[in-house]
Amino acid sequence: MSIHDSRLLARTLVTTVASAALWSQAQAAPIGEIIVTAERREAALQDVPLAVTALTAEQVENLQITESEDLQRIVPSLHMFNNITSPTNLSLSMRGGLQQDASLVVAESPIGIYVDDIYVGRLNGNNTTLSDIERIEVLRGPQGTLYGRNTGYGAIKFISRTPGETSWFDATAGAGNDEQVLLRASLGGRISDSVTGSFAAQWKEKGDQYTNFAEGVETGDEESLALRGKLLFEVNDAVDVTFSLSHTDTDHDSLQLTFGSTPGDPDNEDQFTTDDLVFPTGEFSNSTPWGFIGPAPLTDRPQGETKQTIAGLTIAWSINEDTTFKSITGLVKTEDFFHTDFSGVGVVQGATVVDSDQFTQEFQLLGTTMGDRLNYIAGVFFLNEEADQQFGWNFLFNPLSGSLIDTDVDSVAAFGEASFKVTEQLKLTAGLRWTDDSKDFDFLFVPAADPDNPIPIALENDSDEWTPRIGLDYQFNDEMLGYLQAARGFKGGGFSAIALFSPAAVGTYNPETNWTYEAGFKADWLDNRLRTNLAYFFSDIEDIQQNATVVGGGFEFPVQNSGDAEIQGLEFEISAAPVDGLNLFLSGALLDGKYTRLNEASAANAAQELYGITAETPQTPDYTISAGFDYSFDFPTELIGDMTIGADYYKIDDYVTSATNDFVASGWDTWNAFVAVDVADNFEVKLAGRNLADDFIITAGSRALGGFISLPPREVMLSVTYRYSE
């Protein structure tokens, strides 16, 4: 971070806090309390000794968070960029832990994803379309004790609206530029004396955001259908049963990559930045010839479809007023297909078909004893996933190769955690989890030149680990909480499974572990009109798993244990309600990452020889910052009620995109805004815009392949919503 950037960020922080303090002298409503389940039981956000970002349904709406990737703009240290394969797949990173090959059935996320407490292990389709969401919780730091596998850097929880006593009906219709259409509806309420239910449906589409010059057509179409149903059975005073079922189906023109080159470095010998790139076909465009069909499942042009069904059954039994038993059963079915041009000009094209079936079962026992001084949770968890995947590759408009993957994963765990109030203000928390992952992997490489002689590979990768957590928190008063904690994160070993020219890159990589030490301070000030939540963390990571690009005799994209790393950062979330109707927020992170040891065979270690630089840890920008507001006021007419205006701004410093260290994405920023008006008693008219500057923002890409990923261009939508409740 430059001195100028540091001073600018510091001034922004000071100005926001000072302004909020001054304005709060006026009459104002306090910042509302948010109830979260970050520790597997309900508690106020400000009483939870963890770094948690919690967003209510209203905040999700005002911040235009319509799918998972939008969370990056709000949550400190979280990055959710489109994977190079499909608009429905995201590459996740948080606090330096990342996973970039999100299209593979063997790819494991460093951040646990949960939909209504159902763990979703597959990253295909992880760019979740958000419909009828009640709350989103993002937990930062290792969550291995309570949440388990692959939560070494955090967890993201999507909680849908649960039906209750209140009946409601909401409906929205919207239209915008680039052929945008939005139709959604939700209704819920009591069905009988013991049953409540809800149903929600959403249809979204857009298109013509990109131009294909080779075919002379507009492209980039996306169509998405999301359905969700929920039933709550109140069996008796002690037992509740909740059944949920959701389904999403997205059709698209695949991810549109723009061809870029660095003519200033014709031999590709230097590290390059976004500013060095030249795009011969222009911005938001490519030049992909159609009709060159290669090995199955390649088709005649880039396209794709992702389907995901999630079924959950939760049984909660209140054994007595202090003890609850809970059973959570989940089924996740994922089907994913895409054909993508990775070069933007048709040179490297690949396609895949994924079929994954996941079953999970968790039992929990939660209790309180010793006069509410001791809270505890204990449980067991089981996961089985069976998945297969087929690849086909086309290179220089000729069939290149195909491959078949078959994998079977079993994971079992036992865990427990207890919190003991040493005094009324001081609390000690300790927990421990044991996880055992067993993975079988069968791979078949089929060269196009000799399809009758495929090359089989069979591998196993088993690992088990203990992940403890210990913490202290101190409640200074009703408005201030400080905490210290140490927690261990764990991510099991896995398989490299991308092979274009030969199966040489197929193999195993080892588990990754990290110890994270964290200190946090949460406070509400000025009669709850100003909230400041701060967290400092230091992570000591061993055998960090990272994706690499290796060029030499063909392209290889292995996952490697690059070595050891240290990541530290300061995260801040500041919000204020200085006057009635006005809400302000400022959030972000200051990060610093470095390798402390590099494996000689790793792509990160090769950066010194290839580019004459010392490798940096990927996706750890010096800073990210997000700021925004919304302001509601009464419009002085009978027909028009409240009017709300809002805007948010996001800025990210430059960052190395991958462990290869060849590409540094230049820092970028984006603006979003909306204005909404209540009409009559039940209607709202809203005009909303994203990327208002219409900037061509490159987030990632590969000079070796030629294609670069951009955020969508400016999107503007006008919508009308009807709301009814009783």
LOZALUM-564889 format. One record per residue (C-alpha): residue in three letters; x, y, z. Coordinates in steps of 0.05 Angstrom, whole numbers, plus 5000, padded with zeros to 4 digits. Layout:
! LOZALUM-564889
ALAXYZ...
This chain:
! LOZALUM-564889
MET500050005000SER502850684981ILE503451245033HIS498051624995ASP493251034998SER494750925072ARG493251655088LEU487051655046LEU484351035081ALA486051315150ARG482551975134THR476451595110LEU476051195174VAL476951795219THR472052225180THR466651685181VAL467151575256ALA467652315272SER461752495228ALA457551955258ALA459152205328LEU457252915310TRP450852745274SER448652275328GLN447152875372ALA440752935332GLN434852495347ALA436151805317ALA433751095319PRO438950605347ILE442350075304GLY437949455306GLU439948815340ILE441348215294ILE440347515320VAL445347005291THR446846265298ALA454346315287GLU455645885349ARG450045395331ARG445245725380GLU441446395376ALA445146995403ALA445747735389LEU451247905339GLN454748365388ASP455047815441VAL458547305396PRO466147295406LEU467547165332ALA468847575270VAL461947535238THR458647945183ALA451147895188LEU446448175135THR438848225143ALA433948145086GLU433248905082GLN440748995077VAL441348455024GLU436048824984ASN438949524992LEU446049294976GLN443648934913ILE446548274936THR443047824886GLU448047244884SER453846994925GLU459347374889ASP456348044911LEU458447894983GLN465548074964ARG463548814963ILE461348795036VAL465148255075PRO472248405098SER477747945072LEU472747555028HIS473947494953MET469047144907PHE471147204835ASN468246844775ASN471946204762ILE474946174691THR469845644671SER462645854683PRO458546434712THR455545954763ASN462345764792LEU466346214838SER473546194862LEU473446324937SER478646624981MET478746905051ARG484547125094GLY489446815043GLY486146125038LEU483546004968GLN480945504917GLN481145684843ASP479245054805ALA472045094826SER469444684767LEU472544024789VAL468943494829VAL475243414870ALA475944154886GLU474944314960SER473045004985PRO477145325041ILE470645645064GLY464645225085ILE458145375049TYR451545235084VAL444345315060ASP439445255118ASP444844885157ILE445944385100TYR453344335082VAL454444415007GLY461244124990ARG461144194915LEU463544864886ASN459844764820GLY453945224825ASN456645584886ASN454846274857THR448146174892THR442146564865LEU439246884927SER431746824935ASP427346924997ILE433447015041GLU432247195114ARG439547285134ILE446647165112GLU452247035162VAL459547025142LEU464146745196ARG471446925187GLY477146505214PRO477545745228GLN470745445244GLY473144725247THR470444575317LEU463044715304TYR462644695228GLY467744175208ARG470944005142ASN473844535097THR472245125143GLY479545285157TYR478546015137GLY471146125151ALA464045935134ILE458246255095LYS451146115118PHE445046275076ILE438646255118SER432046265081ARG425646555109THR422146065157PRO414446085158GLY411146295223GLU404846615250THR405147205202SER402347095132TRP405647455074PHE405547524999ASP410947894960ALA411547964885THR416548344842ALA417048484767GLY423048844738ALA426249014671GLY432849344652ASN438249434601ASP441748844569GLU435148474564GLN434548414640VAL428148114667LEU426447954739LEU420147604763ARG419547344835ALA414247174886SER414046914956LEU408346715002GLY407746385069GLY403646305132ARG399745825174ILE396745215138SER393644885199ASP394144915274SER400744545273VAL403544685204THR406345315171GLY409245345101SER412345795049PHE413945784976ALA418346244934ALA420046274860GLN424646724820TRP426246804746LYS432147224722GLU435047334654LYS439847804618GLY443747804553ASP447548184500GLN452848424548TYR458548164504THR459948154429ASN462647564390PHE466047874330ALA467647204298GLU460247044291GLY457547754289VAL452747634347GLU451347904416THR452547384470GLY452947284545ASP445847064557GLU443846794626GLU437146514649SER436046274720LEU430145954755ALA430145874831LEU424745514871ARG424345414946GLY419245094992LYS419145025067LEU414544675117LEU414844725192PHE411144185232GLU409944345305VAL409143615327ASN408043805400ASP410744295451ALA417543965449VAL418643745377ASP419144155313VAL420543855244THR422744305186PHE423044055115SER426144485061LEU427044374986SER430444844937HIS432144784864THR436045234817ASP436845164742THR441345644704ASP442445654628HIS447946094601ASP452746234544SER458446024590LEU463346524619GLN465247044567LEU472847134568THR476147704530PHE482647564493GLY488447964520SER495848004505THR502048384529PRO505448644465GLY510449034508ASP513048354532PRO512847924468ASP516647344499ASN512247334562GLU518347374607ASP515947894656GLN510547934708PHE504948364680THR499148774706THR492248944680ASP495149604654ASP499849214609LEU494248844574VAL491749004504PHE485048724480PRO485048664404THR477548514400GLY475749074449GLU472349094516PHE466648624534SER467948224472ASN471347604443SER472247254377THR470246524386PRO468846134321TRP462945664329GLY462244964300PHE468944644318ILE466444034356GLY471743634392PRO471443044440ALA465042984480PRO462143354516LEU464643944472THR458944244431ASP458944734373ARG459645364416PRO460645614488GLN454445464531GLY452545144596GLU447244934647THR447644834722LYS442344484763GLN442544414838THR437344114886ILE438044154961ALA433343785008GLY433843855084LEU430243545143THR431543845212ILE428543555275ALA429143955340TRP427143625405SER427044025469ILE428543485519ASN427643975575GLU428244725583ASP435844665585THR437344115534THR435844055459PHE437343485412LYS437743655338SER438243225275ILE440143545208THR439643115146GLY441543375078LEU441543155005VAL445043564951LYS444443384878THR448943784830GLU449043734754ASP453544194716PHE455444274643PHE459444804609HIS463344894544THR468145484551ASP473045844506PHE478945964553SER482646394503GLY477246864478VAL479146694406GLY477545954403VAL484645684411VAL483545314476GLN476545044489GLY474144554541ALA467644244563THR465543834623VAL459443474651VAL458943384727ASP454142934765SER454742954841ASP450442654897GLN451942854969PHE448842595033THR450142895102GLN447642725171GLU449143115235PHE446743005306GLN447543545358LEU446343575433LEU445944295460GLY445144465533THR445844965589THR447444775661MET450445035726GLY445345605729ASP446745835658ARG454145885671LEU455945305625ASN453645235553TYR455644625513ILE454644285446ALA456843595425GLY455543215361VAL457542755304PHE457542875229PHE457742425168LEU458442585094ASN458542155032GLU459342434962GLU459542034898ALA461142434836ASP463442344764GLN465942824712GLN467642804638PHE472243294603GLY473543434529TRP478943894502ASN479944234435PHE486644584418LEU487945004356PHE481044784330ASN482944054333PRO480743504382LEU486043434436SER483942964492GLY478542734538SER478342484610LEU473642144659ILE473642244734ASP470141824786THR470741994860ASP467841744925VAL468742134990ASP467041925061SER468042415118VAL466442285192ALA467342755251ALA465942815325PHE466143485361GLY464743845425GLU465244555452ALA463644875518SER463345585544PHE464045715618LYS462646385653VAL468546465701THR465247095725GLU459147485700GLN463847845652LEU469347345635LYS467846725594LEU472446155573THR470845745511ALA474345095490GLY472644605435LEU475544025396ARG473743655333TRP476443025301THR475442955226ASP477142365181ASP476742435105SER477341825060LYS477641964984ASP478041484926PHE479641754856ASP479541404789PHE481941784727LEU481941574654PHE485841984603VAL483641904531PRO488342214478ALA484542414415ALA490242134373ASP489541444404PRO482641374436ASP483040614438ASN488740634488PRO486441054547ILE491041134607PRO487940954675ILE490141244742ALA487541024810LEU489241424873GLU487241474946ASN487942064993ASP486241955066SER487442455122ASP485042585193GLU486243175239TRP484543465307THR482244195304PRO481944535372ARG479445225391ILE480445605455GLY478146315470LEU476946835524ASP471947395520TYR470547955568GLN464048355570PHE466349045593ASN459149275597ASP452649175558GLU455649525497MET462849285495LEU465848595483GLY473148405475TYR475647715457LEU481947305445GLN482146635411ALA486646115378ALA483745605330ARG486545085282GLY483945015211PHE484444395168LYS483344245095GLY484243525072GLY488843305017GLY486243204946PHE487543084873SER490043484814ALA485443274757ILE486243744697ALA489943414639LEU490043694568PHE496143404534SER498042834580PRO496242544648ALA502842784677ALA499543324719VAL494742834753GLY496742674824THR495542814898TYR497043384944ASN497543385020PRO492943685073GLU493444415093THR493144665164ASN493445345197TRP493545625267THR489946295270TYR490646765330GLU485447315335ALA483747905378GLY477148275370PHE473248845399LYS465848975389ALA462549605414ASP456150015409TRP456850745424LEU452551365433ASP446151005453ASN447150465400ARG447750965343LEU454850785326ARG457650075321THR465049895313ASN467149175304LEU474549055296ALA478648415289TYR486148295282PHE488447605261PHE495047245248SER494946585210ASP500846105208ILE499445645149GLU503044995134ASP503044645065ILE498445175035GLN494544894975GLN494645324913ASN493145274839ALA498745374789THR499745444714VAL505745064687VAL507645164614GLY512544684582GLY510744134533GLY503544344542PHE499144674594GLU498644384663PHE494344654720PRO496244264782VAL494244404854GLN500644444895ASN502844494967SER506745134954GLY509845145023ASP508445535087ALA505646235093GLU503846775144ILE497747205133GLN495647765180GLY490448305176LEU486048815209GLU478648775192PHE473649325208GLU466149405204ILE463350075224SER456050275220ALA452150875244ALA445051125248PRO446551865262VAL439552135246ASP432851815237GLY432551435171LEU439951475155ASN444550865157LEU451950905142PHE457150355137LEU464550285126SER468049615123GLY474449305096ALA481048995112LEU488449145114LEU492248505095ASP499448275092GLY501747595068LYS508347265056TYR511346585044THR515846335099ARG517845705062LEU517045494989ASN517344794961GLU522544754906ALA517844444856SER512344964866ALA510245484816ALA510946024869ASN518245834880ALA519445884804ALA517246614803GLN524346844821GLU527446484762LEU521946624712TYR520347354728GLY525947584774ILE521147724832THR519847464902ALA513247094902GLU507447414938THR501447054967PRO495547084919GLN489147484932THR491747844993PRO491148574971ASP494149095018TYR487149375029THR479849325010ILE474649835030SER467149885023ALA462950475042GLY455650655033PHE449150925059ASP441650885053TYR436951445074SER429351395081PHE424751985089ASP417352115084PHE415052415018PRO409952975031THR404152694991GLU398552195006LEU399951754946ILE407451704955GLY410051455022ASP417251345043MET422851474993THR429551125002ILE436051284967GLY442550904975ALA449350794946ASP455550374960TYR462750414936TYR467949854935LYS475349914923ILE480749374922ASP488249474918ASP492349084867TYR493448344881VAL497047734852THR491747304820SER494946614832ALA501046264861THR504346284792ASN505447034805ASP505447214731PHE499347674734VAL497948254782ALA490848504776SER491049264781GLY486649554835TRP479649744815ASP473250034843THR465850024829TRP459650434846ASN452450194858ALA446250594875PHE438650564880VAL432550994894ALA426050684918VAL419150984930ASP413250694968VAL406750804929ALA399950734962ASP400050225019ASN403249614988PHE407449794927GLU414649994918VAL417850264854LYS425450194851LEU430850414803ALA437550074817GLY444350074782ARG450749674787ASN457749864761LEU454950544746ALA461450784715ASP460950224664ASP468250054676PHE471649464642ILE474249114705ILE478948524698THR479048074760ALA483147474736GLY485647114674SER491446754642ARG496447004591ALA498246274576LEU491046134555GLY489546834530GLY482746954563PHE481247464618ILE475247514664SER471448164673LEU465848404716PRO459248534679PRO458249224648ARG453349734676GLU446749414696VAL440549844709MET433649564729LEU426849874743SER422449424787VAL415649444820THR414249044884TYR407748884918ARG408048684992TYR402448445037SER402748155108GLU398148055166
